[in-house]
Structure formats: structure tokens, C-alpha cells
């Protein structure tokens, strides 16, 4: 279950980094209206099981910024998220 949640977080982090990376400039002006409204499609993300409680997810969001500078394609963000989840789960299991 933890692996699925960590995988989900990794996908979110990587997707965010790719969407907002400097290399995205070759796809047009990020501040302009290059995308036509009819080009917009809806993406459905299936719900995923989270071993964390809602307040613990809020803590992850407050400490790990997917928009932060990252030169390793999100590996540092993935590692920080994974470490946090493992620590919370070990604390929850020891109580």
C-alpha cells in the first residue's frame, strides 16, 4: 500500500516538474494564450489509497514544494516524500 502511495506522489511531482520546467519554453509562452479552449481536455486521476491521515497530508504539502528548484528531475522531492511517509507510518505503528 505504501508503494502505491509513494508511486502516486512520484507521478504528481514528476508531472508538476515537467509542466513547469524551463524546457517547457519551447512549447510556447507560459503566460500567453497559446492553448485554444477547444484543445483543453479533462484528465481524470483515479483516487488512490493513502496511508496518511488528512492532517498528515497537509504536513507533507507544507514541507515539500513540488515547484522548488530541483536539478535531479524530482528525485530529491520523491526521496523527501518517501522518507516523510515512512517516518509517519513507523510512528503510527509504534504507538
C-alpha positions in Angstrom: 0.0 0.0 0.0 2.8 2.4 0.8 4.5 1.7 -2.5 1.3 2.7 -4.4 1.0 5.9 -2.4 4.7 6.8 -2.9 4.4 5.9 -6.7 1.4 8.3 -6.9 3.3 11.1 -5.2 6.2 10.5 -7.5 4.0 10.8 -10.6 2.5 14.0 -9.2 5.9 15.5 -8.5 7.4 14.5 -11.9 4.3 15.7 -13.8 4.5 19.1 -12.0 8.2 19.4 -12.7 7.8 18.6 -16.3 4.9 21.0 -16.8 6.8 23.9 -15.2 10.4 23.2 -16.2 12.5 25.6 -18.2 12.3 23.2 -21.1 8.6 24.0 -21.4 9.5 27.3 -23.1 9.9 25.5 -26.4 6.2 24.8 -26.3 5.2 28.4 -26.2 4.7 31.3 -23.9 3.5 30.0 -20.5 1.8 33.4 -19.8 0.2 33.7 -23.1 -2.9 32.1 -24.6 -1.2 29.6 -26.8 -3.7 26.8 -25.9 -7.1 27.1 -27.5 -10.1 26.4 -25.3 -11.1 23.5 -27.6 -7.7 21.9 -27.1 -8.3 21.6 -23.3 -9.2 18.1 -22.3 -10.3 16.8 -18.9 -7.9 14.5 -17.1 -9.3 12.1 -14.6 -7.0 10.9 -11.9 -8.2 7.8 -10.2 -8.4 8.0 -6.4 -5.5 6.3 -4.6 -5.3 4.8 -1.2 -3.4 7.0 1.2 -1.9 5.5 4.4 -1.7 9.1 5.8 -4.4 10.9 7.7 -5.6 14.2 6.2 -3.7 16.3 8.7 -0.5 14.3 7.8 -1.1 15.0 4.1 -1.3 18.7 5.0 2.1 18.5 6.7 3.6 16.9 3.5 2.2 19.7 1.4 3.5 22.3 3.8 7.1 20.9 3.8 7.5 19.6 0.3 7.1 22.2 -2.5 6.9 20.5 -6.0 7.7 23.9 -7.5 11.0 24.2 -5.7 14.3 24.3 -7.6 15.4 20.7 -8.5 18.2 19.7 -10.7 17.6 15.9 -10.4 14.2 15.7 -12.1 12.3 15.4 -8.8 14.4 12.6 -7.2 15.1 14.8 -4.2 11.3 15.6 -3.9 10.5 11.9 -4.2 13.1 10.9 -1.6 11.9 13.6 0.9 8.3 12.5 0.4 9.2 8.8 0.8 11.2 9.5 4.0 8.4 11.5 5.5 5.8 8.8 4.8 8.0 6.1 6.2 8.6 8.1 9.4 4.9 8.8 9.9 4.0 5.2 9.3 6.7 4.0 11.7 5.5 6.4 14.4 1.9 5.3 13.8 2.8 1.6 14.1 4.9 2.1 17.2 2.0 3.9 19.1 
